[in-house]
Amino acid sequence: MGKNIKVWYDKEADYLEVLFDQKEGFFKETENDAVMGKVDNDGNLLGFSIFKFSLIKDNALSVVLQ
């Protein structure tokens, strides 16, 4: 059976959030100022968010999430 992934986009704020797991965690910075990774207290990746999402549609976005 597949896993539910929550995808949420706020058009007014131009903010995309993708969550792989609905566990408690916190966002941390990545190498790209527009991208934050969400991790739990053990460092497991729970999801990510992208600020100014509409601005990247013409440019490739590559970030390593750990």
HTML snippet that shows the backbone in 3Dmol.js (N, CA, C, O; Angstrom):
<script src="https://3Dmol.org/build/3Dmol-min.js"></script>
<div id="view" style="width:600px;height:400px;position:relative"></div>
<script>
const pdb = `
ATOM      1  N   MET A   1       0.837  -1.172   0.000  1.00  0.00           N
ATOM      2  CA  MET A   1       0.000   0.000   0.000  1.00  0.00           C
ATOM      3  C   MET A   1       0.885   1.240   0.000  1.00  0.00           C
ATOM      4  O   MET A   1       1.927   1.251   0.655  1.00  0.00           O
ATOM      5  N   GLY A   2       0.491   2.273  -0.718  1.00  0.00           N
ATOM      6  CA  GLY A   2       1.258   3.508  -0.825  1.00  0.00           C
ATOM      7  C   GLY A   2       1.179   4.356   0.423  1.00  0.00           C
ATOM      8  O   GLY A   2       0.396   4.087   1.333  1.00  0.00           O
ATOM      9  N   LYS A   3       1.984   5.360   0.446  1.00  0.00           N
ATOM     10  CA  LYS A   3       2.054   6.275   1.573  1.00  0.00           C
ATOM     11  C   LYS A   3       1.425   7.602   1.178  1.00  0.00           C
ATOM     12  O   LYS A   3       1.638   8.083   0.065  1.00  0.00           O
ATOM     13  N   ASN A   4       0.649   8.198   2.083  1.00  0.00           N
ATOM     14  CA  ASN A   4       0.050   9.503   1.815  1.00  0.00           C
ATOM     15  C   ASN A   4       1.103  10.593   1.905  1.00  0.00           C
ATOM     16  O   ASN A   4       1.893  10.633   2.848  1.00  0.00           O
ATOM     17  N   ILE A   5       1.106  11.471   0.922  1.00  0.00           N
ATOM     18  CA  ILE A   5       1.985  12.627   0.911  1.00  0.00           C
ATOM     19  C   ILE A   5       1.096  13.863   0.853  1.00  0.00           C
ATOM     20  O   ILE A   5       0.232  13.975  -0.017  1.00  0.00           O
ATOM     21  N   LYS A   6       1.311  14.779   1.773  1.00  0.00           N
ATOM     22  CA  LYS A   6       0.521  16.006   1.813  1.00  0.00           C
ATOM     23  C   LYS A   6       1.254  17.081   1.013  1.00  0.00           C
ATOM     24  O   LYS A   6       2.414  17.387   1.285  1.00  0.00           O
ATOM     25  N   VAL A   7       0.565  17.646   0.027  1.00  0.00           N
ATOM     26  CA  VAL A   7       1.114  18.735  -0.782  1.00  0.00           C
ATOM     27  C   VAL A   7       0.191  19.923  -0.604  1.00  0.00           C
ATOM     28  O   VAL A   7      -1.013  19.819  -0.839  1.00  0.00           O
ATOM     29  N   TRP A   8       0.750  21.059  -0.187  1.00  0.00           N
ATOM     30  CA  TRP A   8      -0.040  22.246   0.076  1.00  0.00           C
ATOM     31  C   TRP A   8       0.635  23.441  -0.575  1.00  0.00           C
ATOM     32  O   TRP A   8       1.837  23.649  -0.408  1.00  0.00           O
ATOM     33  N   TYR A   9      -0.137  24.227  -1.316  1.00  0.00           N
ATOM     34  CA  TYR A   9       0.392  25.429  -1.963  1.00  0.00           C
ATOM     35  C   TYR A   9      -0.469  26.619  -1.591  1.00  0.00           C
ATOM     36  O   TYR A   9      -1.691  26.576  -1.730  1.00  0.00           O
ATOM     37  N   ASP A  10       0.166  27.680  -1.118  1.00  0.00           N
ATOM     38  CA  ASP A  10      -0.503  28.935  -0.793  1.00  0.00           C
ATOM     39  C   ASP A  10      -0.137  29.923  -1.900  1.00  0.00           C
ATOM     40  O   ASP A  10       0.979  30.442  -1.930  1.00  0.00           O
ATOM     41  N   LYS A  11      -1.078  30.180  -2.808  1.00  0.00           N
ATOM     42  CA  LYS A  11      -0.804  31.030  -3.968  1.00  0.00           C
ATOM     43  C   LYS A  11      -0.460  32.456  -3.549  1.00  0.00           C
ATOM     44  O   LYS A  11       0.445  33.070  -4.113  1.00  0.00           O
ATOM     45  N   GLU A  12      -1.179  32.982  -2.562  1.00  0.00           N
ATOM     46  CA  GLU A  12      -0.941  34.360  -2.126  1.00  0.00           C
ATOM     47  C   GLU A  12       0.471  34.539  -1.554  1.00  0.00           C
ATOM     48  O   GLU A  12       1.134  35.540  -1.824  1.00  0.00           O
ATOM     49  N   ALA A  13       0.915  33.574  -0.775  1.00  0.00           N
ATOM     50  CA  ALA A  13       2.254  33.635  -0.181  1.00  0.00           C
ATOM     51  C   ALA A  13       3.316  33.039  -1.110  1.00  0.00           C
ATOM     52  O   ALA A  13       4.513  33.195  -0.865  1.00  0.00           O
ATOM     53  N   ASP A  14       2.876  32.353  -2.182  1.00  0.00           N
ATOM     54  CA  ASP A  14       3.763  31.676  -3.124  1.00  0.00           C
ATOM     55  C   ASP A  14       4.670  30.681  -2.385  1.00  0.00           C
ATOM     56  O   ASP A  14       5.894  30.706  -2.515  1.00  0.00           O
ATOM     57  N   TYR A  15       4.021  29.803  -1.604  1.00  0.00           N
ATOM     58  CA  TYR A  15       4.702  28.875  -0.709  1.00  0.00           C
ATOM     59  C   TYR A  15       4.193  27.460  -0.957  1.00  0.00           C
ATOM     60  O   TYR A  15       2.987  27.215  -0.921  1.00  0.00           O
ATOM     61  N   LEU A  16       5.109  26.530  -1.207  1.00  0.00           N
ATOM     62  CA  LEU A  16       4.777  25.120  -1.417  1.00  0.00           C
ATOM     63  C   LEU A  16       5.328  24.312  -0.250  1.00  0.00           C
ATOM     64  O   LEU A  16       6.464  24.514   0.179  1.00  0.00           O
ATOM     65  N   GLU A  17       4.505  23.393   0.261  1.00  0.00           N
ATOM     66  CA  GLU A  17       4.957  22.512   1.336  1.00  0.00           C
ATOM     67  C   GLU A  17       4.589  21.082   0.965  1.00  0.00           C
ATOM     68  O   GLU A  17       3.457  20.807   0.567  1.00  0.00           O
ATOM     69  N   VAL A  18       5.546  20.179   1.097  1.00  0.00           N
ATOM     70  CA  VAL A  18       5.340  18.761   0.815  1.00  0.00           C
ATOM     71  C   VAL A  18       5.759  17.988   2.063  1.00  0.00           C
ATOM     72  O   VAL A  18       6.904  18.079   2.506  1.00  0.00           O
ATOM     73  N   LEU A  19       4.814  17.223   2.627  1.00  0.00           N
ATOM     74  CA  LEU A  19       5.097  16.446   3.835  1.00  0.00           C
ATOM     75  C   LEU A  19       4.924  14.963   3.547  1.00  0.00           C
ATOM     76  O   LEU A  19       3.881  14.527   3.061  1.00  0.00           O
ATOM     77  N   PHE A  20       5.959  14.199   3.854  1.00  0.00           N
ATOM     78  CA  PHE A  20       5.941  12.750   3.669  1.00  0.00           C
ATOM     79  C   PHE A  20       5.363  12.037   4.878  1.00  0.00           C
ATOM     80  O   PHE A  20       4.875  10.911   4.776  1.00  0.00           O
ATOM     81  N   ASP A  21       5.423  12.706   6.032  1.00  0.00           N
ATOM     82  CA  ASP A  21       4.964  12.113   7.286  1.00  0.00           C
ATOM     83  C   ASP A  21       4.394  13.213   8.167  1.00  0.00           C
ATOM     84  O   ASP A  21       4.931  14.320   8.197  1.00  0.00           O
ATOM     85  N   GLN A  22       3.320  12.926   8.883  1.00  0.00           N
ATOM     86  CA  GLN A  22       2.634  13.914   9.723  1.00  0.00           C
ATOM     87  C   GLN A  22       3.147  13.862  11.162  1.00  0.00           C
ATOM     88  O   GLN A  22       2.358  13.969  12.101  1.00  0.00           O
ATOM     89  N   LYS A  23       4.445  13.701  11.345  1.00  0.00           N
ATOM     90  CA  LYS A  23       5.041  13.649  12.672  1.00  0.00           C
ATOM     91  C   LYS A  23       5.505  15.041  13.096  1.00  0.00           C
ATOM     92  O   LYS A  23       5.690  15.929  12.265  1.00  0.00           O
ATOM     93  N   GLU A  24       5.688  15.210  14.398  1.00  0.00           N
ATOM     94  CA  GLU A  24       6.214  16.459  14.927  1.00  0.00           C
ATOM     95  C   GLU A  24       7.655  16.630  14.468  1.00  0.00           C
ATOM     96  O   GLU A  24       8.430  15.674  14.457  1.00  0.00           O
ATOM     97  N   GLY A  25       8.005  17.852  14.091  1.00  0.00           N
ATOM     98  CA  GLY A  25       9.355  18.130  13.637  1.00  0.00           C
ATOM     99  C   GLY A  25       9.581  19.615  13.513  1.00  0.00           C
ATOM    100  O   GLY A  25       8.792  20.421  14.005  1.00  0.00           O
ATOM    101  N   PHE A  26      10.665  19.971  12.851  1.00  0.00           N
ATOM    102  CA  PHE A  26      10.992  21.384  12.676  1.00  0.00           C
ATOM    103  C   PHE A  26      11.666  21.580  11.319  1.00  0.00           C
ATOM    104  O   PHE A  26      12.245  20.654  10.751  1.00  0.00           O
ATOM    105  N   PHE A  27      11.574  22.810  10.817  1.00  0.00           N
ATOM    106  CA  PHE A  27      12.197  23.147   9.540  1.00  0.00           C
ATOM    107  C   PHE A  27      13.621  23.621   9.776  1.00  0.00           C
ATOM    108  O   PHE A  27      13.901  24.330  10.743  1.00  0.00           O
ATOM    109  N   LYS A  28      14.518  23.221   8.881  1.00  0.00           N
ATOM    110  CA  LYS A  28      15.904  23.668   8.963  1.00  0.00           C
ATOM    111  C   LYS A  28      16.354  24.151   7.587  1.00  0.00           C
ATOM    112  O   LYS A  28      15.818  23.734   6.560  1.00  0.00           O
ATOM    113  N   GLU A  29      17.336  25.028   7.588  1.00  0.00           N
ATOM    114  CA  GLU A  29      17.846  25.607   6.349  1.00  0.00           C
ATOM    115  C   GLU A  29      18.543  24.556   5.489  1.00  0.00           C
ATOM    116  O   GLU A  29      19.022  23.534   5.981  1.00  0.00           O
ATOM    117  N   THR A  30      18.582  24.844   4.184  1.00  0.00           N
ATOM    118  CA  THR A  30      19.331  24.019   3.241  1.00  0.00           C
ATOM    119  C   THR A  30      20.334  24.919   2.531  1.00  0.00           C
ATOM    120  O   THR A  30      20.471  26.094   2.872  1.00  0.00           O
ATOM    121  N   GLU A  31      21.021  24.378   1.564  1.00  0.00           N
ATOM    122  CA  GLU A  31      21.993  25.160   0.796  1.00  0.00           C
ATOM    123  C   GLU A  31      21.323  26.207  -0.095  1.00  0.00           C
ATOM    124  O   GLU A  31      21.989  27.118  -0.588  1.00  0.00           O
ATOM    125  N   ASN A  32      20.020  26.082  -0.302  1.00  0.00           N
ATOM    126  CA  ASN A  32      19.262  27.031  -1.121  1.00  0.00           C
ATOM    127  C   ASN A  32      18.346  27.843  -0.199  1.00  0.00           C
ATOM    128  O   ASN A  32      17.574  27.269   0.568  1.00  0.00           O
ATOM    129  N   ASP A  33      18.430  29.168  -0.273  1.00  0.00           N
ATOM    130  CA  ASP A  33      17.646  30.040   0.602  1.00  0.00           C
ATOM    131  C   ASP A  33      16.142  29.846   0.456  1.00  0.00           C
ATOM    132  O   ASP A  33      15.398  30.153   1.388  1.00  0.00           O
ATOM    133  N   ALA A  34      15.676  29.350  -0.678  1.00  0.00           N
ATOM    134  CA  ALA A  34      14.246  29.184  -0.926  1.00  0.00           C
ATOM    135  C   ALA A  34      13.694  27.871  -0.379  1.00  0.00           C
ATOM    136  O   ALA A  34      12.477  27.696  -0.316  1.00  0.00           O
ATOM    137  N   VAL A  35      14.565  26.950   0.014  1.00  0.00           N
ATOM    138  CA  VAL A  35      14.136  25.604   0.401  1.00  0.00           C
ATOM    139  C   VAL A  35      14.493  25.327   1.861  1.00  0.00           C
ATOM    140  O   VAL A  35      15.608  25.593   2.310  1.00  0.00           O
ATOM    141  N   MET A  36      13.510  24.785   2.587  1.00  0.00           N
ATOM    142  CA  MET A  36      13.720  24.350   3.964  1.00  0.00           C
ATOM    143  C   MET A  36      13.355  22.860   4.036  1.00  0.00           C
ATOM    144  O   MET A  36      12.387  22.418   3.417  1.00  0.00           O
ATOM    145  N   GLY A  37      14.129  22.113   4.787  1.00  0.00           N
ATOM    146  CA  GLY A  37      13.804  20.705   5.006  1.00  0.00           C
ATOM    147  C   GLY A  37      13.139  20.540   6.357  1.00  0.00           C
ATOM    148  O   GLY A  37      13.539  21.194   7.320  1.00  0.00           O
ATOM    149  N   LYS A  38      12.131  19.680   6.456  1.00  0.00           N
ATOM    150  CA  LYS A  38      11.486  19.394   7.740  1.00  0.00           C
ATOM    151  C   LYS A  38      11.990  18.055   8.235  1.00  0.00           C
ATOM    152  O   LYS A  38      11.916  17.055   7.521  1.00  0.00           O
ATOM    153  N   VAL A  39      12.504  18.031   9.458  1.00  0.00           N
ATOM    154  CA  VAL A  39      13.054  16.819  10.048  1.00  0.00           C
ATOM    155  C   VAL A  39      12.457  16.600  11.433  1.00  0.00           C
ATOM    156  O   VAL A  39      11.963  17.536  12.063  1.00  0.00           O
ATOM    157  N   ASP A  40      12.508  15.356  11.899  1.00  0.00           N
ATOM    158  CA  ASP A  40      12.085  15.069  13.266  1.00  0.00           C
ATOM    159  C   ASP A  40      13.295  15.229  14.189  1.00  0.00           C
ATOM    160  O   ASP A  40      14.378  15.598  13.734  1.00  0.00           O
ATOM    161  N   ASN A  41      13.118  14.955  15.468  1.00  0.00           N
ATOM    162  CA  ASN A  41      14.203  15.134  16.443  1.00  0.00           C
ATOM    163  C   ASN A  41      15.380  14.199  16.201  1.00  0.00           C
ATOM    164  O   ASN A  41      16.482  14.457  16.685  1.00  0.00           O
ATOM    165  N   ASP A  42      15.161  13.108  15.454  1.00  0.00           N
ATOM    166  CA  ASP A  42      16.235  12.175  15.131  1.00  0.00           C
ATOM    167  C   ASP A  42      16.916  12.517  13.810  1.00  0.00           C
ATOM    168  O   ASP A  42      17.857  11.832  13.407  1.00  0.00           O
ATOM    169  N   GLY A  43      16.452  13.574  13.125  1.00  0.00           N
ATOM    170  CA  GLY A  43      17.049  13.985  11.857  1.00  0.00           C
ATOM    171  C   GLY A  43      16.454  13.317  10.636  1.00  0.00           C
ATOM    172  O   GLY A  43      16.966  13.498   9.532  1.00  0.00           O
ATOM    173  N   ASN A  44      15.377  12.543  10.803  1.00  0.00           N
ATOM    174  CA  ASN A  44      14.726  11.894   9.659  1.00  0.00           C
ATOM    175  C   ASN A  44      13.927  12.920   8.870  1.00  0.00           C
ATOM    176  O   ASN A  44      13.206  13.731   9.452  1.00  0.00           O
ATOM    177  N   LEU A  45      14.050  12.890   7.566  1.00  0.00           N
ATOM    178  CA  LEU A  45      13.365  13.833   6.696  1.00  0.00           C
ATOM    179  C   LEU A  45      11.860  13.574   6.694  1.00  0.00           C
ATOM    180  O   LEU A  45      11.413  12.461   6.419  1.00  0.00           O
ATOM    181  N   LEU A  46      11.087  14.609   7.003  1.00  0.00           N
ATOM    182  CA  LEU A  46       9.629  14.518   7.021  1.00  0.00           C
ATOM    183  C   LEU A  46       8.991  15.242   5.849  1.00  0.00           C
ATOM    184  O   LEU A  46       7.833  14.987   5.520  1.00  0.00           O
ATOM    185  N   GLY A  47       9.734  16.144   5.213  1.00  0.00           N
ATOM    186  CA  GLY A  47       9.189  16.915   4.101  1.00  0.00           C
ATOM    187  C   GLY A  47      10.080  18.094   3.770  1.00  0.00           C
ATOM    188  O   GLY A  47      11.222  18.178   4.222  1.00  0.00           O
ATOM    189  N   PHE A  48       9.538  19.007   2.973  1.00  0.00           N
ATOM    190  CA  PHE A  48      10.285  20.203   2.598  1.00  0.00           C
ATOM    191  C   PHE A  48       9.307  21.306   2.219  1.00  0.00           C
ATOM    192  O   PHE A  48       8.127  21.057   1.971  1.00  0.00           O
ATOM    193  N   SER A  49       9.825  22.529   2.181  1.00  0.00           N
ATOM    194  CA  SER A  49       9.023  23.667   1.738  1.00  0.00           C
ATOM    195  C   SER A  49       9.861  24.512   0.785  1.00  0.00           C
ATOM    196  O   SER A  49      11.089  24.542   0.863  1.00  0.00           O
ATOM    197  N   ILE A  50       9.153  25.205  -0.126  1.00  0.00           N
ATOM    198  CA  ILE A  50       9.816  26.080  -1.091  1.00  0.00           C
ATOM    199  C   ILE A  50       9.115  27.426  -1.070  1.00  0.00           C
ATOM    200  O   ILE A  50       7.910  27.514  -1.309  1.00  0.00           O
ATOM    201  N   PHE A  51       9.877  28.476  -0.782  1.00  0.00           N
ATOM    202  CA  PHE A  51       9.380  29.840  -0.820  1.00  0.00           C
ATOM    203  C   PHE A  51       9.530  30.392  -2.234  1.00  0.00           C
ATOM    204  O   PHE A  51      10.462  30.015  -2.945  1.00  0.00           O
ATOM    205  N   LYS A  52       8.644  31.265  -2.646  1.00  0.00           N
ATOM    206  CA  LYS A  52       8.650  31.867  -3.985  1.00  0.00           C
ATOM    207  C   LYS A  52       8.662  30.776  -5.059  1.00  0.00           C
ATOM    208  O   LYS A  52       9.440  30.824  -6.012  1.00  0.00           O
ATOM    209  N   PHE A  53       7.788  29.805  -4.879  1.00  0.00           N
ATOM    210  CA  PHE A  53       7.739  28.628  -5.746  1.00  0.00           C
ATOM    211  C   PHE A  53       7.519  28.982  -7.216  1.00  0.00           C
ATOM    212  O   PHE A  53       8.128  28.365  -8.090  1.00  0.00           O
ATOM    213  N   SER A  54       6.667  29.955  -7.504  1.00  0.00           N
ATOM    214  CA  SER A  54       6.363  30.290  -8.900  1.00  0.00           C
ATOM    215  C   SER A  54       7.567  30.852  -9.642  1.00  0.00           C
ATOM    216  O   SER A  54       7.606  30.799 -10.871  1.00  0.00           O
ATOM    217  N   LEU A  55       8.537  31.381  -8.934  1.00  0.00           N
ATOM    218  CA  LEU A  55       9.712  31.961  -9.585  1.00  0.00           C
ATOM    219  C   LEU A  55      10.679  30.920 -10.113  1.00  0.00           C
ATOM    220  O   LEU A  55      11.544  31.248 -10.925  1.00  0.00           O
ATOM    221  N   ILE A  56      10.559  29.668  -9.672  1.00  0.00           N
ATOM    222  CA  ILE A  56      11.515  28.644 -10.107  1.00  0.00           C
ATOM    223  C   ILE A  56      11.021  27.835 -11.292  1.00  0.00           C
ATOM    224  O   ILE A  56      11.729  26.936 -11.747  1.00  0.00           O
ATOM    225  N   LYS A  57       9.839  28.119 -11.807  1.00  0.00           N
ATOM    226  CA  LYS A  57       9.288  27.287 -12.871  1.00  0.00           C
ATOM    227  C   LYS A  57      10.132  27.298 -14.143  1.00  0.00           C
ATOM    228  O   LYS A  57      10.127  26.326 -14.899  1.00  0.00           O
ATOM    229  N   ASP A  58      10.856  28.391 -14.382  1.00  0.00           N
ATOM    230  CA  ASP A  58      11.695  28.461 -15.577  1.00  0.00           C
ATOM    231  C   ASP A  58      13.139  28.074 -15.303  1.00  0.00           C
ATOM    232  O   ASP A  58      13.941  27.956 -16.230  1.00  0.00           O
ATOM    233  N   ASN A  59      13.468  27.878 -14.050  1.00  0.00           N
ATOM    234  CA  ASN A  59      14.838  27.528 -13.664  1.00  0.00           C
ATOM    235  C   ASN A  59      14.811  26.204 -12.910  1.00  0.00           C
ATOM    236  O   ASN A  59      13.873  25.915 -12.167  1.00  0.00           O
ATOM    237  N   ALA A  60      15.837  25.422 -13.110  1.00  0.00           N
ATOM    238  CA  ALA A  60      15.933  24.147 -12.387  1.00  0.00           C
ATOM    239  C   ALA A  60      16.292  24.414 -10.930  1.00  0.00           C
ATOM    240  O   ALA A  60      17.054  25.334 -10.632  1.00  0.00           O
ATOM    241  N   LEU A  61      15.754  23.625 -10.043  1.00  0.00           N
ATOM    242  CA  LEU A  61      16.053  23.734  -8.621  1.00  0.00           C
ATOM    243  C   LEU A  61      16.605  22.393  -8.169  1.00  0.00           C
ATOM    244  O   LEU A  61      15.951  21.358  -8.303  1.00  0.00           O
ATOM    245  N   SER A  62      17.805  22.426  -7.638  1.00  0.00           N
ATOM    246  CA  SER A  62      18.447  21.198  -7.182  1.00  0.00           C
ATOM    247  C   SER A  62      18.966  21.415  -5.767  1.00  0.00           C
ATOM    248  O   SER A  62      19.789  22.298  -5.526  1.00  0.00           O
ATOM    249  N   VAL A  63      18.475  20.601  -4.832  1.00  0.00           N
ATOM    250  CA  VAL A  63      18.870  20.711  -3.429  1.00  0.00           C
ATOM    251  C   VAL A  63      18.977  19.315  -2.854  1.00  0.00           C
ATOM    252  O   VAL A  63      18.128  18.462  -3.113  1.00  0.00           O
ATOM    253  N   VAL A  64      20.020  19.078  -2.074  1.00  0.00           N
ATOM    254  CA  VAL A  64      20.160  17.808  -1.373  1.00  0.00           C
ATOM    255  C   VAL A  64      19.517  17.961  -0.005  1.00  0.00           C
ATOM    256  O   VAL A  64      19.929  18.814   0.781  1.00  0.00           O
ATOM    257  N   LEU A  65      18.517  17.148   0.288  1.00  0.00           N
ATOM    258  CA  LEU A  65      17.841  17.176   1.584  1.00  0.00           C
ATOM    259  C   LEU A  65      18.361  16.022   2.428  1.00  0.00           C
ATOM    260  O   LEU A  65      18.358  14.871   1.991  1.00  0.00           O
ATOM    261  N   GLN A  66      18.803  16.336   3.629  1.00  0.00           N
ATOM    262  CA  GLN A  66      19.357  15.302   4.502  1.00  0.00           C
ATOM    263  C   GLN A  66      18.614  15.269   5.800  1.00  0.00           C
ATOM    264  O   GLN A  66      18.932  14.462   6.673  1.00  0.00           O
TER     265      GLN A  66
END
`;
const viewer = $3Dmol.createViewer("view");
viewer.addModel(pdb, "pdb");
viewer.setStyle({}, {cartoon: {color: "spectrum"}});
viewer.zoomTo();
viewer.render();
</script>
